Amino acid sequence: MTYDFLQHYWCFIVALLGALLVFLLFVQGANSVARSLGYTEEGRRLVYNSTGRKWEFTFTTLVTFGGAFFASYPLFYSTSFGGAYWLWMIILFTFVLQAVSYEFQNKIGNILGPKTFQFFLTLNGIVGPLLLGGAVATFFEGSNFIIEKDNLVDPNAITPIISRWANASHGLDALLNPWVLIFGFAVVFLARVLGILYVINNVNDEDIRSRGSVRLVGAAIPFVLLFVAYLVHLLLKDGFAYNDNGIIYMEPYKYLTNLLDMWYLLVILIIGVVLVLFGIGKTIVSKNYIGGIWPAGIGTVLTVLALLLCSAWNHTAYYPSTADLQSSLTMANSCSSEFTLRTMFYVSLLVPFVLAYIIYAWRAIDAKKLDKEEIRNDHAY
């Protein structure tokens, strides 16, 4: 195992966690349309109880994603999570609101009323995917930060801080880039598509399933339009490349070149897109088909995985700086030591056992489709 292999390996692990996180945003997506899926109060409770069984998976994956980035690429962690803290704090705050809202919306003594906490769930369902999608878009569009490693050894430096944000917005300035917003809203509507597909599969209620088929069209059309627009923009834009000396420079059609050079990522991307469209299309066309979440979910993971790897592999700066081009982060200049990456490699061999437990827990939770009788007689949010 060479140092270069370990860098690529941990980039793959982090990208896979990010792809799984985007898939698990179906919880947020379903919550954002819960009031239209469940026309009655009982119908809305069905939707919230369906997503309430899975919200821990999303939150845990988000934390694991951040932890993996911290361990393998600590300079990114300190730069993004430490510099763009307003962006990440808003994301985490909405996820905390989500957890609180599930538990307290129907508790006895709730002076705010169920609708207040249901509003928080909707807020998390929109803001969470939007800002997470915007954060992913900065891997291609760049962020406004400066890296000054000399501060660690400069006796005249006021503080030994390696990275700092170049303005006072601390991450929110990314939302001023229209392409960041386009990708962010694409993730919002993707989360809605996945959320609707999940509820159709998980909730045994004909009224909700029939409404879901209609709402699916309304979410799928803007998602496809926004995603295609951003994908075309991505393939035609200049990308952030670096040479063997670590010098970052702008390369025309960099991300298109990456997909052509790494043809296997292009194949994964195409398969992923086809699976997502298949899951959506068959659910809309066939009234009896309720398994669309699985092809669409697998397709989402494959598509996001290919895009994230395209942003880092093949001598590409995965976290570009718009304030100072040479401050851009690459796998080579931002990763942990070889000893750390090698040690964590052996720890990562436990990941299949964790995945097996998740699959087991998921199957146990979904052994019986959720229905109105269950939320009347069993534990319900």
C-alpha positions in Angstrom: 0.0 0.0 0.0 1.7 3.2 -1.2 0.9 6.6 0.2 -0.8 7.5 -3.1 -3.0 4.4 -2.9 -4.0 5.3 0.6 -5.0 8.8 -0.4 -7.2 7.5 -3.2 -8.6 4.8 -1.0 -9.7 7.3 1.7 -11.0 9.7 -0.9 -13.2 6.8 -2.1 -14.4 6.1 1.4 -15.3 9.7 2.1 -17.1 10.0 -1.3 -19.0 6.8 -0.6 -20.2 8.2 2.7 -21.2 11.4 1.0 -23.2 9.5 -1.6 -24.9 7.5 1.1 -25.8 10.7 2.9 -27.4 12.2 -0.3 -29.5 9.0 -0.6 -30.6 9.1 3.1 -31.8 12.7 2.5 -35.1 11.0 1.5 -36.1 11.6 5.2 -35.8 15.3 4.6 -37.4 15.1 1.2 -40.5 13.2 2.5 -40.9 15.6 5.5 -40.8 18.6 3.1 -43.9 17.3 1.2 -45.6 15.5 4.2 -48.5 18.0 4.3 -49.4 17.3 0.7 -48.8 13.6 0.9 -51.0 13.2 4.0 -54.1 15.3 3.4 -55.5 14.5 6.9 -53.8 14.8 10.3 -53.7 11.0 10.4 -52.1 10.8 7.0 -49.4 13.3 8.0 -48.7 11.2 11.1 -48.2 8.2 8.8 -45.6 10.1 6.8 -43.8 11.5 9.9 -43.7 8.0 11.5 -42.4 6.5 8.3 -39.5 8.9 8.2 -39.1 8.9 11.9 -38.0 5.3 11.7 -35.0 6.3 9.6 -33.9 9.8 10.6 -31.1 8.4 12.8 -29.4 6.8 9.8 -29.2 10.2 8.1 -27.9 12.0 11.1 -25.3 9.3 11.9 -24.1 9.2 8.3 -23.7 13.0 8.4 -21.5 12.8 11.5 -19.5 9.8 10.2 -18.9 11.7 6.9 -17.5 14.6 8.9 -15.4 12.3 11.1 -14.0 10.5 8.1 -13.0 13.8 6.5 -11.4 14.9 9.7 -9.3 11.8 10.1 -8.2 11.5 6.4 -8.1 15.1 5.2 -7.8 17.3 8.3 -6.9 20.4 6.4 -10.2 20.3 4.6 -12.0 19.8 7.9 -10.4 22.8 9.5 -10.8 24.9 6.4 -14.5 24.1 5.6 -16.0 23.2 9.0 -13.9 25.8 10.8 -14.1 28.6 8.1 -17.5 28.1 6.6 -19.0 27.6 10.0 -22.2 29.5 9.4 -23.1 27.2 6.6 -22.4 24.1 8.7 -24.0 25.4 11.9 -27.2 26.1 10.1 -27.2 22.6 8.6 -26.5 21.1 12.1 -29.1 23.3 13.8 -31.9 22.2 11.4 -30.9 18.6 12.0 -31.1 19.1 15.8 -34.5 20.7 15.3 -35.6 17.6 13.3 -34.6 15.3 16.2 -36.4 17.4 18.7 -39.5 17.8 16.5 -40.0 14.1 16.1 -40.1 13.5 19.9 -42.1 16.5 21.0 -44.7 17.2 18.3 -47.4 15.0 19.9 -46.1 14.9 23.5 -48.5 15.8 26.3 -47.8 19.3 27.5 -46.5 20.5 24.2 -47.4 24.2 24.5 -46.2 25.1 21.0 -48.6 22.7 19.3 -47.8 19.9 16.8 -47.9 22.3 13.8 -44.9 24.2 15.1 -42.7 21.1 15.3 -44.1 19.9 11.9 -42.9 23.3 10.5 -39.4 22.6 11.9 -39.5 19.2 10.1 -40.4 21.0 6.8 -37.7 23.6 7.4 -35.1 20.8 7.8 -36.5 19.1 4.8 -35.8 22.2 2.6 -32.8 23.9 4.2 -30.8 20.7 5.0 -30.7 19.4 1.4 -30.2 22.9 0.0 -27.2 23.7 2.0 -25.7 20.2 1.8 -26.1 20.4 -2.0 -24.5 23.8 -2.0 -21.6 22.5 0.1 -21.1 19.7 -2.5 -21.2 22.2 -5.3 -18.3 24.1 -3.8 -16.1 21.1 -4.7 -16.5 22.2 -8.3 -17.2 26.0 -8.0 -14.7 26.9 -5.3 -14.9 28.6 -1.9 -13.5 31.9 -0.6 -10.6 30.8 1.7 -6.8 31.2 2.1 -4.3 28.7 3.3 -1.2 30.0 5.1 0.8 27.0 6.4 3.8 29.2 7.2 1.9 30.6 10.1 2.8 27.4 12.0 6.5 28.3 12.0 6.4 32.1 11.6 7.3 33.6 15.0 5.7 36.9 13.9 2.3 35.4 13.1 -0.4 36.7 15.5 -2.0 33.2 15.6 -0.8 29.9 14.3 -3.9 29.4 12.1 -3.3 27.6 8.8 -6.6 28.5 7.1 -9.0 31.4 7.2 -12.0 32.6 5.4 -11.4 35.6 3.1 -14.6 37.4 4.2 -17.0 37.7 7.0 -19.8 35.6 5.5 -18.1 32.3 6.6 -19.6 30.1 3.9 -22.8 31.8 3.1 -21.2 33.7 0.3 -21.3 30.4 -1.7 -25.1 30.9 -2.1 -24.4 34.0 -4.2 -23.1 31.8 -6.9 -26.2 30.8 -9.1 -24.6 27.5 -10.0 -24.3 26.6 -6.4 -28.0 27.3 -5.9 -28.9 25.3 -9.0 -27.1 22.3 -7.7 -28.5 22.9 -4.2 -32.1 23.0 -5.4 -31.4 19.9 -7.6 -30.5 18.1 -4.3 -33.7 19.5 -2.7 -35.9 18.0 -5.4 -33.9 14.8 -5.6 -34.5 14.4 -1.8 -38.2 15.0 -2.5 -38.2 12.4 -5.2 -36.5 9.8 -3.0 -38.8 10.8 -0.1 -41.9 10.2 -2.1 -40.6 6.9 -3.4 -39.8 5.8 0.1 -43.2 6.7 1.5 -44.9 4.9 -1.4 -42.9 1.8 -0.5 -43.1 2.0 3.2 -46.6 3.2 4.0 -49.5 0.9 3.3 -52.1 3.5 2.5 -53.8 3.8 -0.9 -54.6 7.5 -0.5 -51.0 8.4 0.3 -49.7 6.2 -2.5 -52.0 7.7 -5.1 -51.1 11.2 -4.0 -47.4 10.3 -4.0 -47.6 9.3 -7.7 -48.9 12.8 -8.6 -46.4 14.6 -6.3 -43.6 12.5 -7.8 -44.1 14.1 -11.2 -44.0 17.6 -9.7 -40.7 16.8 -7.9 -39.1 14.8 -10.7 -39.4 17.4 -13.5 -37.6 20.3 -11.7 -35.0 17.8 -10.4 -34.2 16.5 -13.9 -34.1 20.0 -15.4 -31.8 21.4 -12.7 -29.5 18.4 -12.7 -29.1 18.3 -16.4 -28.4 22.0 -16.5 -25.7 21.7 -13.8 -24.2 18.6 -15.4 -23.9 20.4 -18.8 -22.3 23.4 -17.0 -19.9 21.1 -15.2 -18.7 19.3 -18.3 -18.1 22.5 -20.2 -16.5 24.6 -17.4 -12.8 25.1 -16.6 -11.7 22.9 -13.8 -9.0 23.2 -11.0 -6.1 20.9 -11.9 -2.6 20.6 -10.4 0.7 19.3 -11.7 3.4 17.0 -10.2 4.9 20.0 -8.4 1.6 20.8 -6.7 1.0 24.0 -8.7 -2.8 24.6 -9.2 -4.0 25.9 -12.5 -7.2 26.2 -14.5 -7.7 23.5 -17.2 -10.4 23.8 -19.9 -13.0 21.0 -19.7 -11.3 19.5 -16.7 -14.2 17.5 -15.4 -15.2 16.2 -18.9 -11.6 15.1 -19.3 -11.7 13.4 -15.9 -14.7 11.3 -17.0 -13.1 10.4 -20.3 -9.8 9.5 -18.7 -11.5 7.6 -15.9 -14.0 5.8 -18.1 -15.2 3.6 -15.2 -16.5 6.7 -13.4 -18.4 7.7 -16.6 -19.9 4.2 -16.7 -20.9 4.4 -13.0 -22.4 7.9 -13.6 -24.5 6.7 -16.6 -25.7 3.6 -14.8 -26.6 5.7 -11.8 -28.6 8.2 -13.9 -30.4 5.4 -15.7 -31.4 3.7 -12.4 -32.7 7.0 -10.9 -34.8 7.6 -14.1 -36.0 4.0 -14.1 -37.2 4.2 -10.5 -39.1 7.4 -11.1 -40.5 6.4 -14.5 -41.8 2.9 -13.5 -43.4 4.3 -10.3 -45.3 6.9 -12.3 -46.4 4.5 -15.1 -47.3 1.5 -13.0 -49.8 2.0 -10.2 -48.9 -1.3 -8.6 -45.1 -0.7 -8.5 -43.9 0.4 -5.1 -40.2 -0.5 -5.2 -38.9 2.6 -7.0 -36.9 3.7 -4.0 -34.4 0.9 -4.5 -33.3 1.5 -8.1 -33.5 5.3 -7.6 -31.6 5.0 -4.3 -28.8 2.8 -5.7 -28.7 5.1 -8.7 -28.3 8.2 -6.5 -25.4 6.6 -4.6 -23.6 5.7 -7.9 -24.2 9.1 -9.5 -23.0 11.1 -6.4 -20.1 8.7 -5.9 -18.9 9.3 -9.5 -19.3 13.1 -9.3 -17.4 13.3 -6.0 -14.5 11.1 -7.2 -14.4 13.2 -10.4 -13.8 16.3 -8.2 -10.7 14.8 -6.6 -9.0 12.1 -8.7 -6.9 12.6 -11.8 -4.9 15.5 -10.4 -7.9 17.6 -9.5 -8.2 20.1 -6.7 -11.3 18.9 -4.8 -11.7 22.0 -2.7 -10.7 25.0 -4.9 -10.1 28.5 -3.5 -11.5 31.4 -5.4 -9.5 33.8 -3.1 -6.1 32.3 -3.8 -5.8 29.6 -6.5 -2.7 28.1 -4.8 -4.6 27.7 -1.6 -6.8 25.1 -3.2 -6.9 21.7 -1.5 -5.8 18.5 -3.2 -5.5 14.9 -2.0 -1.7 15.4 -1.9 -1.5 18.7 0.1 -4.4 18.2 2.6 -4.3 14.5 3.7 -3.1 12.9 6.9 0.2 11.2 7.3 0.9 7.8 5.7 1.0 6.2 9.2 -2.5 7.6 10.0 -4.0 6.6 6.7 -2.5 3.1 6.9 -3.7 2.6 10.5 -7.2 3.8 9.6 -7.2 1.4 6.6 -7.1 -1.6 8.9 -9.9 0.0 11.0 -12.0 0.5 7.9 -12.1 -3.2 7.4 -14.8 -3.2 10.0 -17.1 -1.2 7.8 -18.7 -4.2 6.1 -19.8 -5.4 9.6 -21.4 -2.0 10.3 -23.1 -2.1 6.9 -24.4 -5.6 7.7 -25.9 -4.3 10.9 -27.5 -1.4 9.2 -29.1 -3.7 6.6 -30.3 -6.0 9.4 -31.8 -3.2 11.4 -33.4 -1.7 8.3 -35.1 -5.0 7.4 -36.2 -5.5 11.0 -37.8 -2.0 11.2 -39.5 -2.5 7.8 -40.6 -6.1 8.4 -44.2 -4.8 8.3 -45.4 -1.9 6.2 -46.6 1.1 8.3 -50.4 1.5 8.4 -53.0 3.5 10.4 -53.6 0.7 12.8 -50.0 0.6 13.9 -49.7 4.3 14.8 -52.9 4.0 16.8 -51.7 1.0 18.9 -47.9 1.1 18.8 -45.3 3.8 19.6 -45.9 6.7 17.3 -44.4 10.1 16.8 
